[in-house]
């Protein structure tokens, strides 16, 4: 009998598996930017996860089945909205630990990650990434992670919408978002993105949140 899918917060023991999942998600984009293959990219993201500081307004959740990471989602919102403001800030990651990848690859990876580093507005909870293992697609894992993000965002004071960017080439993901109430608010075409990632068109989508009524 297959065990049920469980949601758990990110823990260091899962860095390797999540790194592999992110590499699978982003390899199509970063292969145009660096000379790293899939295994090197997975190791890079594993080390990147190890050095991400705990910051207010940032959370990553995992979908697990039988101890295997089959999906992940990361969300963030402005720290001034409260809720997670008690989390202490840490120093930024030391990029010296990434020297094995080479200075040129490291420079391009830092540049690429900086472009993905969207700064949400005061009333916005932003989905930074969501990935599902290819063997588990079509089983509701992505929907489960997105509903978790909605529940967290609903609890944050001042946050009234959940947003994300989706590539124009990823129609499958866009269809899922639309089924969950997201709608396209703007389209962006960037020659820089096309040059770096071979992804010229992106759609910015969001949905309004229904705030939960506090129970007495």
DOKERO-242253 format. One record per atom (N, C-alpha, C): residue number from 0; residue in one letter; x, y, z. Coordinates in steps of 0.05 Angstrom, whole numbers, padded with zeros to 5 digits. Each point is the difference from the previous one (the first is absolute). Layout:
REC/NUM/a/X/Y/Z;
...
//
This chain:
REC/0/x/00017/-00024/00000;
REC/0/x/-00017/00024/00000;
REC/0/x/00018/00025/00000;
REC/1/x/-00006/00018/-00018;
REC/1/x/00016/00025/-00002;
REC/1/x/-00006/00019/00023;
REC/2/x/00020/00010/00012;
REC/2/x/-00003/00019/00022;
REC/2/x/-00012/00027/-00011;
REC/3/x/-00015/00014/00017;
REC/3/x/-00011/00026/-00009;
REC/3/x/00022/00021/-00003;
REC/4/x/-00006/00020/-00016;
REC/4/x/00019/00022/-00003;
REC/4/x/-00003/00019/00024;
REC/5/x/00023/00006/00011;
REC/5/x/00001/00017/00024;
REC/5/x/00015/00026/-00007;
REC/6/x/-00008/00022/00013;
REC/6/x/00013/00026/-00002;
REC/6/x/00017/00005/00024;
REC/7/x/00025/00007/-00004;
REC/7/x/00019/00006/00022;
REC/7/x/00017/00024/-00007;
REC/8/x/00006/00016/00020;
REC/8/x/00018/00023/-00005;
REC/8/x/00028/-00009/-00008;
REC/9/x/00014/00017/-00014;
REC/9/x/00027/-00006/-00009;
REC/9/x/00018/-00006/00023;
REC/10/x/00016/-00021/-00003;
REC/10/x/00020/-00007/00020;
REC/10/x/00026/-00007/-00014;
REC/11/x/00023/00004/00013;
REC/11/x/00026/-00005/-00013;
REC/11/x/00003/-00028/-00012;
REC/12/x/-00012/-00020/00012;
REC/12/x/00003/-00027/-00010;
REC/12/x/-00012/-00003/-00029;
REC/13/x/-00016/00019/-00008;
REC/13/x/-00012/-00001/-00027;
REC/13/x/00013/00018/-00020;
REC/14/x/00022/00013/00007;
REC/14/x/00013/00018/-00018;
REC/14/x/00008/-00013/-00026;
REC/15/x/00011/-00024/00001;
REC/15/x/00009/-00014/-00024;
REC/15/x/-00024/-00006/-00019;
REC/16/x/-00021/-00011/00011;
REC/16/x/-00023/-00007/-00016;
REC/16/x/-00013/00025/-00012;
REC/17/x/-00002/00021/00015;
REC/17/x/-00013/00025/-00010;
REC/17/x/00019/00012/-00021;
REC/18/x/00026/-00001/00005;
REC/18/x/00019/00010/-00020;
REC/18/x/-00003/-00014/-00027;
REC/19/x/-00004/-00026/00001;
REC/19/x/-00005/-00016/-00024;
REC/19/x/-00026/00008/-00014;
REC/20/x/-00020/00005/00016;
REC/20/x/-00026/00008/-00011;
REC/20/x/00001/00027/-00013;
REC/21/x/00014/00019/00013;
REC/21/x/00003/00027/-00011;
REC/21/x/00016/00000/-00025;
REC/22/x/00021/-00018/-00001;
REC/22/x/00016/-00002/-00023;
REC/22/x/-00016/-00010/-00024;
REC/23/x/-00018/-00019/00006;
REC/23/x/-00017/-00011/-00021;
REC/23/x/-00019/00022/-00010;
REC/24/x/-00011/00016/00019;
REC/24/x/-00018/00022/-00007;
REC/24/x/00013/00021/-00017;
REC/25/x/00025/00008/00008;
REC/25/x/00013/00023/-00012;
REC/25/x/00022/-00007/-00020;
REC/26/x/00005/-00026/-00005;
REC/26/x/00022/-00007/-00018;
REC/26/x/-00005/00011/-00028;
REC/27/x/-00025/-00001/-00009;
REC/27/x/-00006/00010/-00027;
REC/27/x/00007/00029/-00003;
REC/28/x/-00002/00015/00022;
REC/28/x/00006/00029/-00001;
REC/28/x/00030/00005/00004;
REC/29/x/00012/-00012/00020;
REC/29/x/00028/00006/00007;
REC/29/x/00020/-00014/-00019;
REC/30/x/-00009/-00020/-00016;
REC/30/x/00019/-00012/-00018;
REC/30/x/00008/00020/-00022;
REC/31/x/-00016/00020/-00005;
REC/31/x/00007/00021/-00019;
REC/31/x/00019/00021/00012;
REC/32/x/00002/-00002/00026;
REC/32/x/00016/00021/00014;
REC/32/x/00028/-00010/00008;
REC/33/x/00002/-00026/00008;
REC/33/x/00025/-00011/00010;
REC/33/x/00008/-00025/-00015;
REC/34/x/00024/-00010/00006;
REC/34/x/00009/-00025/-00012;
REC/34/x/-00004/-00024/00018;
REC/35/x/-00015/00004/00022;
REC/35/x/-00004/-00021/00020;
REC/35/x/-00021/-00020/-00011;
REC/36/x/00005/-00026/00005;
REC/36/x/-00019/-00020/-00007;
REC/36/x/-00021/-00003/00022;
REC/37/x/-00018/-00019/-00003;
REC/37/x/-00022/-00003/00020;
REC/37/x/00011/-00007/00028;
REC/38/x/00020/-00017/00002;
REC/38/x/00010/-00008/00026;
REC/38/x/00014/00023/00014;
REC/39/x/00016/00015/-00016;
REC/39/x/00013/00024/00012;
REC/39/x/-00020/00021/00009;
REC/40/x/-00021/00003/-00015;
REC/40/x/-00020/00020/00007;
REC/40/x/-00015/-00009/00025;
REC/41/x/-00005/-00026/00003;
REC/41/x/-00013/-00011/00024;
REC/41/x/00018/00005/00024;
REC/42/x/00026/-00004/-00002;
REC/42/x/00018/00005/00022;
REC/42/x/00001/00029/00007;
REC/43/x/00000/00017/-00021;
REC/43/x/00000/00029/00005;
REC/43/x/-00025/00008/00017;
REC/44/x/-00024/-00009/-00008;
REC/44/x/-00024/00007/00015;
REC/44/x/00000/-00012/00028;
REC/45/x/00012/-00024/00003;
REC/45/x/00002/-00012/00026;
REC/45/x/00016/00019/00019;
REC/46/x/00023/00009/-00010;
REC/46/x/00017/00018/00016;
REC/46/x/-00013/00027/00003;
REC/47/x/-00015/00009/-00020;
REC/47/x/-00014/00026/00002;
REC/47/x/-00021/-00002/00022;
REC/48/x/-00015/-00022/00002;
REC/48/x/-00020/-00004/00021;
REC/48/x/00013/00000/00028;
REC/49/x/00024/-00012/00001;
REC/49/x/00015/-00001/00026;
REC/49/x/00007/00028/00010;
REC/50/x/00003/00019/-00018;
REC/50/x/00010/00026/00007;
REC/50/x/-00021/00022/-00001;
REC/51/x/-00025/-00008/-00006;
REC/51/x/-00021/00020/00001;
REC/51/x/-00006/00008/00029;
REC/52/x/00002/00025/00007;
REC/52/x/-00005/00008/00028;
REC/52/x/-00030/-00002/00007;
REC/53/x/-00005/-00005/00026;
REC/53/x/-00028/00002/00009;
REC/53/x/-00008/00029/00001;
REC/54/x/-00020/00007/-00015;
REC/54/x/-00008/00028/-00003;
REC/54/x/-00030/00002/00007;
REC/55/x/-00008/00023/00011;
REC/55/x/-00028/00004/00005;
REC/55/x/-00015/00000/-00027;
REC/56/x/-00024/-00013/00000;
REC/56/x/-00016/00000/-00023;
REC/56/x/00009/-00019/-00022;
REC/57/x/00013/-00022/00007;
REC/57/x/00008/-00020/-00020;
REC/57/x/-00005/-00028/00011;
REC/58/x/-00013/-00016/-00016;
REC/58/x/-00005/-00028/00008;
REC/58/x/00002/-00018/-00024;
REC/59/x/00010/-00024/00005;
REC/59/x/00000/-00021/-00020;
REC/59/x/-00013/-00025/00011;
REC/60/x/-00018/-00012/-00015;
REC/60/x/-00014/-00024/00008;
REC/60/x/00006/-00022/-00019;
REC/61/x/00000/-00025/00011;
REC/61/x/00005/-00023/-00017;
REC/61/x/-00024/-00019/00000;
REC/62/x/-00003/-00014/-00022;
REC/62/x/-00020/-00022/-00002;
REC/62/x/00017/-00025/00001;
REC/63/x/-00006/-00018/00019;
REC/63/x/00015/-00024/00004;
REC/63/x/-00018/-00025/-00003;
REC/64/x/00011/-00021/-00012;
REC/64/x/-00013/-00026/00000;
REC/64/x/00021/-00021/00005;
REC/65/x/-00004/-00015/00021;
REC/65/x/00019/-00021/00008;
REC/65/x/00028/00011/00003;
REC/66/x/00002/00024/00011;
REC/66/x/00026/00012/00005;
REC/66/x/00013/00013/-00024;
REC/67/x/-00013/00000/-00023;
REC/67/x/00011/00011/-00024;
REC/67/x/-00013/00027/-00006;
REC/68/x/00016/00020/-00007;
REC/68/x/-00010/00026/-00007;
REC/68/x/-00012/-00002/-00028;
REC/69/x/-00026/00005/-00003;
REC/69/x/-00013/-00002/-00026;
REC/69/x/-00009/00027/-00010;
REC/70/x/00002/00021/00018;
REC/70/x/-00008/00027/-00008;
REC/70/x/00010/00020/00020;
REC/71/x/00002/00025/-00009;
REC/71/x/00009/00021/00018;
REC/71/x/-00012/00027/-00010;
REC/72/x/-00003/00018/00019;
REC/72/x/-00010/00027/-00006;
REC/72/x/00014/00019/00019;
REC/73/x/00006/00024/-00010;
REC/73/x/00012/00021/00017;
REC/73/x/-00017/00025/-00004;
REC/74/x/-00006/00013/00023;
REC/74/x/-00015/00025/-00001;
REC/74/x/00014/00021/00016;
REC/75/x/-00006/00025/-00006;
REC/75/x/00011/00022/00016;
REC/75/x/-00018/00024/-00001;
REC/76/x/00002/00016/00021;
REC/76/x/-00016/00024/00002;
REC/76/x/00015/00021/00016;
REC/77/x/-00006/00025/-00002;
REC/77/x/00015/00021/00014;
REC/77/x/-00001/-00005/00031;
REC/78/x/00023/00003/00012;
REC/78/x/00003/-00007/00029;
REC/78/x/-00017/00019/00017;
REC/79/x/-00005/00024/-00009;
REC/79/x/-00014/00019/00017;
REC/79/x/-00029/-00008/00005;
REC/80/x/-00009/-00020/-00016;
REC/80/x/-00027/-00009/00005;
REC/80/x/-00004/-00017/00024;
REC/81/x/00022/-00005/00014;
REC/81/x/-00001/-00014/00025;
REC/81/x/00000/-00030/-00004;
REC/82/x/-00010/-00015/00020;
REC/82/x/-00002/-00029/-00001;
REC/82/x/00026/-00013/00004;
REC/83/x/00020/00003/-00018;
REC/83/x/00025/-00014/00003;
REC/83/x/00022/00020/00008;
REC/84/x/-00007/00023/00010;
REC/84/x/00020/00021/00006;
REC/84/x/00019/-00008/00022;
REC/85/x/-00007/-00020/00016;
REC/85/x/00016/-00008/00022;
REC/85/x/00024/-00017/-00009;
REC/86/x/00001/-00009/-00025;
REC/86/x/00022/-00017/-00010;
REC/86/x/00025/00018/-00002;
REC/87/x/00022/-00008/00013;
REC/87/x/00024/00017/-00001;
REC/87/x/00012/00000/-00028;
REC/88/x/00011/00022/-00008;
REC/88/x/00014/00002/-00025;
REC/88/x/00029/-00012/00003;
REC/89/x/00009/-00012/-00022;
REC/89/x/00027/-00011/00000;
REC/89/x/00016/00013/-00023;
REC/90/x/00026/-00005/00001;
REC/90/x/00017/00011/-00021;
REC/90/x/-00006/-00013/-00026;
REC/91/x/00003/00014/-00022;
REC/91/x/-00004/-00012/-00027;
REC/91/x/00019/-00023/-00005;
REC/92/x/-00006/-00017/-00020;
REC/92/x/00017/-00023/-00005;
REC/92/x/00028/00008/-00009;
REC/93/x/00020/-00015/00008;
REC/93/x/00027/00004/-00008;
REC/93/x/00005/-00013/-00027;
REC/94/x/00004/00015/-00021;
REC/94/x/00003/-00011/-00026;
REC/94/x/00027/-00014/-00004;
REC/95/x/00017/00003/00020;
REC/95/x/00026/-00015/-00001;
REC/95/x/-00004/-00030/-00001;
REC/96/x/-00022/-00009/00011;
REC/96/x/-00006/-00029/00001;
REC/96/x/-00009/-00011/-00027;
REC/97/x/-00002/00017/-00020;
REC/97/x/-00010/-00008/-00026;
REC/97/x/00023/00001/-00021;
REC/98/x/00024/00003/00009;
REC/98/x/00022/00004/-00018;
REC/98/x/00005/-00023/-00019;
REC/99/x/-00008/-00024/00008;
REC/99/x/00004/-00024/-00017;
REC/99/x/-00014/00002/-00027;
REC/100/x/-00020/00017/-00002;
REC/100/x/-00016/00002/-00024;
REC/100/x/00013/00019/-00020;
REC/101/x/00022/00014/00008;
REC/101/x/00014/00018/-00018;
REC/101/x/-00011/00028/00002;
REC/102/x/00018/00020/-00002;
REC/102/x/-00008/00028/00003;
REC/102/x/-00021/00009/-00020;
REC/103/x/00003/-00009/-00025;
REC/103/x/-00018/00009/-00021;
REC/103/x/-00028/-00012/00003;
REC/104/x/-00001/-00026/00007;
REC/104/x/-00026/-00012/00005;
REC/104/x/-00013/00013/00025;
REC/105/x/00016/00005/00020;
REC/105/x/-00010/00012/00024;
REC/105/x/-00011/00028/-00005;
REC/106/x/00014/00015/-00015;
REC/106/x/-00009/00027/-00007;
REC/106/x/-00027/-00001/-00014;
REC/107/x/-00002/-00018/-00020;
REC/107/x/-00025/-00002/-00015;
REC/107/x/-00023/-00011/00016;
REC/108/x/00006/-00018/00018;
REC/108/x/-00021/-00011/00018;
REC/108/x/-00010/00022/00019;
REC/109/x/00018/00015/00011;
REC/109/x/-00008/00022/00018;
REC/109/x/-00017/00021/-00016;
REC/110/x/00008/00005/-00024;
REC/110/x/-00015/00019/-00016;
REC/110/x/-00028/-00011/-00006;
REC/111/x/-00001/-00026/-00007;
REC/111/x/-00026/-00012/-00006;
REC/111/x/-00018/-00001/00024;
REC/112/x/00010/-00008/00023;
REC/112/x/-00016/-00001/00024;
REC/112/x/-00010/00028/00009;
REC/113/x/00017/00020/-00005;
REC/113/x/-00009/00027/00007;
REC/113/x/-00024/00009/-00017;
REC/114/x/-00002/-00010/-00025;
REC/114/x/-00023/00007/-00017;
REC/114/x/-00025/-00014/00010;
REC/115/x/00003/-00023/00013;
REC/115/x/-00023/-00015/00010;
REC/115/x/-00008/00011/00028;
REC/116/x/00016/00018/00011;
REC/116/x/-00005/00009/00028;
REC/116/x/-00021/00023/-00001;
REC/117/x/-00024/-00006/-00003;
REC/117/x/-00022/00019/-00001;
REC/117/x/-00006/00011/00028;
REC/118/x/-00004/00026/00002;
REC/118/x/-00006/00013/00025;
REC/118/x/-00030/00005/00002;
REC/119/x/-00014/-00015/00016;
REC/119/x/-00030/00004/00002;
REC/119/x/-00007/00026/00012;
REC/120/x/-00023/00010/-00008;
REC/120/x/-00011/00025/00011;
REC/120/x/-00012/-00004/00028;
REC/121/x/-00008/00021/00013;
REC/121/x/-00008/-00001/00028;
REC/121/x/-00024/-00018/00004;
REC/122/x/-00018/-00003/-00019;
REC/122/x/-00024/-00016/00003;
REC/122/x/00002/-00027/-00014;
REC/123/x/00024/-00009/-00007;
REC/123/x/00003/-00022/-00018;
REC/123/x/00017/-00023/00012;
REC/124/x/-00010/-00024/-00003;
REC/124/x/00016/-00024/00006;
REC/124/x/00008/-00013/-00027;
REC/125/x/00025/-00003/-00004;
REC/125/x/00010/-00008/-00027;
REC/125/x/00010/-00029/00001;
REC/126/x/-00008/-00015/-00020;
REC/126/x/00009/-00028/-00003;
REC/126/x/00026/00001/-00016;
REC/127/x/00022/-00004/00014;
REC/127/x/00026/00002/-00013;
REC/127/x/00006/-00024/-00018;
REC/128/x/-00008/-00024/00008;
REC/128/x/00002/-00023/-00017;
REC/128/x/-00018/-00022/00010;
REC/129/x/-00009/-00017/-00019;
REC/129/x/-00016/-00024/00007;
REC/129/x/00009/-00021/-00020;
REC/130/x/00007/-00024/00010;
REC/130/x/00010/-00021/-00017;
REC/130/x/-00012/-00027/00010;
REC/131/x/-00007/-00017/-00019;
REC/131/x/-00010/-00026/00006;
REC/131/x/00017/-00020/-00016;
REC/132/x/00008/-00022/00013;
REC/132/x/00016/-00020/-00013;
REC/132/x/-00016/-00011/-00024;
REC/133/x/00013/-00005/-00023;
REC/133/x/-00015/-00008/-00024;
REC/133/x/-00015/-00026/00004;
REC/134/x/00009/-00018/00017;
REC/134/x/-00014/-00025/00005;
REC/134/x/-00026/00003/00015;
REC/135/x/-00004/00024/00011;
REC/135/x/-00024/00004/00017;
REC/135/x/-00018/00022/-00010;
REC/136/x/00004/00008/-00025;
REC/136/x/-00017/00021/-00011;
REC/136/x/-00028/-00012/-00007;
REC/137/x/-00020/00017/00002;
REC/137/x/-00027/-00010/-00005;
REC/137/x/-00013/-00013/00023;
REC/138/x/00013/00000/00024;
REC/138/x/-00010/-00012/00024;
REC/138/x/-00009/00020/00021;
REC/139/x/-00001/00025/-00007;
REC/139/x/-00010/00020/00019;
REC/139/x/00021/00012/00018;
REC/140/x/00026/-00007/-00004;
REC/140/x/00021/00010/00017;
REC/140/x/00003/00031/-00002;
REC/141/x/00000/00010/-00025;
REC/141/x/00003/00028/-00004;
REC/141/x/-00023/00015/00013;
REC/142/x/-00024/-00010/-00004;
REC/142/x/-00024/00013/00012;
REC/142/x/00002/00000/00031;
REC/143/x/00009/-00022/00011;
REC/143/x/00003/-00001/00029;
REC/143/x/00020/00021/00011;
REC/144/x/00022/00004/-00014;
REC/144/x/00020/00020/00008;
REC/144/x/-00011/00028/-00003;
REC/145/x/-00014/00005/-00022;
REC/145/x/-00012/00027/-00004;
REC/145/x/-00021/00006/00020;
REC/146/x/-00016/-00019/00009;
REC/146/x/-00020/00004/00020;
REC/146/x/00013/00006/00027;
REC/147/x/00023/-00014/00005;
REC/147/x/00015/00007/00025;
REC/147/x/00009/00029/00000;
REC/148/x/00011/00009/-00023;
REC/148/x/00009/00028/-00002;
REC/148/x/-00023/00019/00005;
REC/149/x/-00024/-00007/-00010;
REC/149/x/-00023/00017/00004;
REC/149/x/-00007/00002/00030;
REC/150/x/00001/-00023/00014;
REC/150/x/-00006/00000/00028;
REC/150/x/00019/00017/00016;
REC/151/x/00026/-00002/-00007;
REC/151/x/00020/00016/00015;
REC/151/x/-00005/00030/-00006;
REC/152/x/-00004/00007/-00025;
REC/152/x/-00004/00028/-00008;
REC/152/x/-00025/00012/00014;
REC/153/x/-00020/-00016/00003;
REC/153/x/-00025/00009/00013;
REC/153/x/00005/00009/00029;
REC/154/x/00020/-00012/00013;
REC/154/x/00005/00006/00028;
REC/154/x/00019/00024/00004;
REC/155/x/00011/00010/-00022;
REC/155/x/00019/00022/00003;
REC/155/x/-00015/00027/-00001;
REC/156/x/00003/00017/00021;
REC/156/x/-00014/00026/00000;
REC/156/x/00009/00017/-00024;
REC/157/x/-00019/00012/-00013;
REC/157/x/00007/00019/-00022;
REC/157/x/00003/-00013/-00027;
REC/158/x/00002/-00027/-00001;
REC/158/x/00003/-00014/-00025;
REC/158/x/-00027/-00008/-00011;
REC/159/x/-00007/00009/-00024;
REC/159/x/-00026/-00006/-00011;
REC/159/x/00000/-00012/-00028;
REC/160/x/00024/-00007/-00010;
REC/160/x/00001/-00014/-00025;
REC/160/x/00025/-00018/-00002;
REC/161/x/-00003/-00020/-00016;
REC/161/x/00021/-00020/-00005;
REC/161/x/00008/00002/-00029;
REC/162/x/00026/00002/-00006;
REC/162/x/00009/00006/-00027;
REC/162/x/00022/-00018/-00009;
REC/163/x/00005/00000/-00026;
REC/163/x/00022/-00017/-00011;
REC/163/x/00005/00009/-00029;
REC/164/x/00023/-00008/-00010;
REC/164/x/00006/00003/-00029;
REC/164/x/00001/-00028/-00013;
REC/165/x/-00011/-00002/-00024;
REC/165/x/00001/-00025/-00014;
REC/165/x/00010/00005/-00029;
REC/166/x/00017/-00018/-00009;
REC/166/x/00011/00003/-00027;
REC/166/x/-00021/-00004/-00021;
REC/167/x/00002/00015/-00021;
REC/167/x/-00019/-00003/-00022;
REC/167/x/00001/-00028/-00013;
REC/168/x/00022/-00015/00005;
REC/168/x/00003/-00027/-00011;
REC/168/x/-00013/-00021/00018;
REC/169/x/-00007/00008/00024;
REC/169/x/-00010/-00020/00020;
REC/169/x/-00031/00002/00002;
REC/170/x/-00013/-00009/-00021;
REC/170/x/-00029/00001/-00001;
REC/170/x/-00013/-00019/00021;
REC/171/x/00013/-00022/00006;
REC/171/x/-00011/-00019/00019;
REC/171/x/-00002/00013/00028;
REC/172/x/00021/00014/00008;
REC/172/x/-00001/00014/00026;
REC/172/x/-00021/00022/00000;
REC/173/x/00000/00015/-00022;
REC/173/x/-00020/00022/-00001;
REC/173/x/-00028/-00010/00002;
REC/174/x/-00006/-00023/-00012;
REC/174/x/-00027/-00011/00002;
REC/174/x/-00007/-00007/00029;
REC/175/x/00019/-00011/00014;
REC/175/x/-00005/-00007/00028;
REC/175/x/-00005/00025/00017;
REC/176/x/00016/00021/-00005;
REC/176/x/-00004/00025/00015;
REC/176/x/-00028/00012/-00006;
REC/177/x/-00008/-00001/-00025;
REC/177/x/-00026/00011/-00007;
REC/177/x/-00022/-00016/00013;
REC/178/x/00003/-00026/00003;
REC/178/x/-00020/-00017/00013;
REC/178/x/-00003/00008/00030;
REC/179/x/00022/00010/00011;
REC/179/x/00000/00007/00029;
REC/179/x/-00007/00030/00004;
REC/180/x/-00008/00013/-00021;
REC/180/x/-00010/00028/00003;
REC/180/x/00020/00022/-00007;
REC/181/x/00024/-00007/-00010;
REC/181/x/00019/00020/-00008;
REC/181/x/-00008/00010/-00028;
REC/182/x/00006/00025/-00004;
REC/182/x/-00005/00012/-00027;
REC/182/x/00024/00017/-00008;
REC/183/x/00005/00002/-00026;
REC/183/x/00022/00015/-00010;
REC/183/x/-00005/00030/00003;
REC/184/x/00018/00014/00013;
REC/184/x/-00002/00029/00005;
REC/184/x/00017/00016/-00019;
REC/185/x/00022/-00013/-00010;
REC/185/x/00017/00014/-00019;
REC/185/x/00018/-00020/-00014;
REC/186/x/00009/00008/-00024;
REC/186/x/00019/-00016/-00015;
REC/186/x/00026/00016/-00002;
REC/187/x/00022/-00014/00001;
REC/187/x/00026/00013/-00002;
REC/187/x/00017/-00014/-00021;
REC/188/x/00013/00016/-00017;
REC/188/x/00018/-00011/-00020;
REC/188/x/00027/00013/00005;
REC/189/x/00020/-00016/00003;
REC/189/x/00027/00010/00008;
REC/189/x/00021/-00012/-00018;
REC/190/x/00015/00017/-00014;
REC/190/x/00022/-00010/-00016;
REC/190/x/00022/-00012/00018;
REC/191/x/00003/00012/00024;
REC/191/x/00020/-00011/00019;
REC/191/x/-00006/-00028/00008;
REC/192/x/-00026/-00005/00007;
REC/192/x/-00008/-00027/00007;
REC/192/x/00003/-00019/-00023;
REC/193/x/-00006/00010/-00024;
REC/193/x/00002/-00017/-00024;
REC/193/x/00029/-00007/-00005;
REC/194/x/00018/00019/00004;
REC/194/x/00029/-00005/-00004;
REC/194/x/00011/-00018/00021;
REC/195/x/-00008/00003/00025;
REC/195/x/00012/-00016/00022;
REC/195/x/-00013/-00027/00003;
REC/196/x/-00027/-00001/-00003;
REC/196/x/-00014/-00024/00007;
REC/196/x/-00016/-00012/-00024;
REC/197/x/00000/00013/-00023;
REC/197/x/-00016/-00009/-00022;
REC/197/x/-00029/00000/00007;
REC/198/x/-00009/00018/00017;
REC/198/x/-00028/00003/00009;
REC/198/x/-00007/00029/-00003;
REC/199/x/-00012/00008/-00022;
REC/199/x/-00005/00028/-00005;
REC/199/x/-00025/00010/00014;
REC/200/x/-00022/-00016/-00001;
REC/200/x/-00026/00010/00010;
REC/200/x/-00007/-00013/00027;
REC/201/x/-00008/00017/00018;
REC/201/x/-00009/-00008/00027;
REC/201/x/-00026/00013/00006;
REC/202/x/-00017/-00015/00015;
REC/202/x/-00026/00011/00009;
REC/202/x/00000/00003/00030;
REC/203/x/-00008/00023/00009;
REC/203/x/-00003/00005/00029;
REC/203/x/-00029/-00006/00007;
REC/204/x/-00004/-00018/00019;
REC/204/x/-00027/-00009/00008;
REC/204/x/-00004/00004/00030;
REC/205/x/-00024/00006/00008;
REC/205/x/-00006/00000/00028;
REC/205/x/-00030/-00004/00005;
REC/206/x/-00006/-00007/00025;
REC/206/x/-00027/-00004/00008;
REC/206/x/-00004/00013/00027;
REC/207/x/-00024/00012/00003;
REC/207/x/-00007/00013/00025;
REC/207/x/-00006/-00021/00022;
REC/208/x/00009/00005/00024;
REC/208/x/-00004/-00019/00022;
REC/208/x/-00025/00007/00016;
REC/209/x/-00015/-00020/00009;
REC/209/x/-00022/00004/00018;
REC/209/x/00011/-00004/00028;
REC/210/x/-00001/00021/00016;
REC/210/x/00011/-00002/00027;
REC/210/x/-00018/-00018/00018;
REC/211/x/00013/-00016/00016;
REC/211/x/-00015/-00017/00019;
REC/211/x/-00012/00017/00022;
REC/212/x/-00024/-00007/00008;
REC/212/x/-00013/00014/00023;
REC/212/x/00010/-00013/00025;
REC/213/x/00012/00017/00019;
REC/213/x/00011/-00011/00025;
REC/213/x/-00022/-00014/00016;
REC/214/x/00006/-00023/00011;
REC/214/x/-00018/-00014/00017;
REC/214/x/00002/00010/00029;
REC/215/x/-00023/00001/00014;
REC/215/x/00000/00010/00027;
REC/215/x/00007/-00023/00020;
//
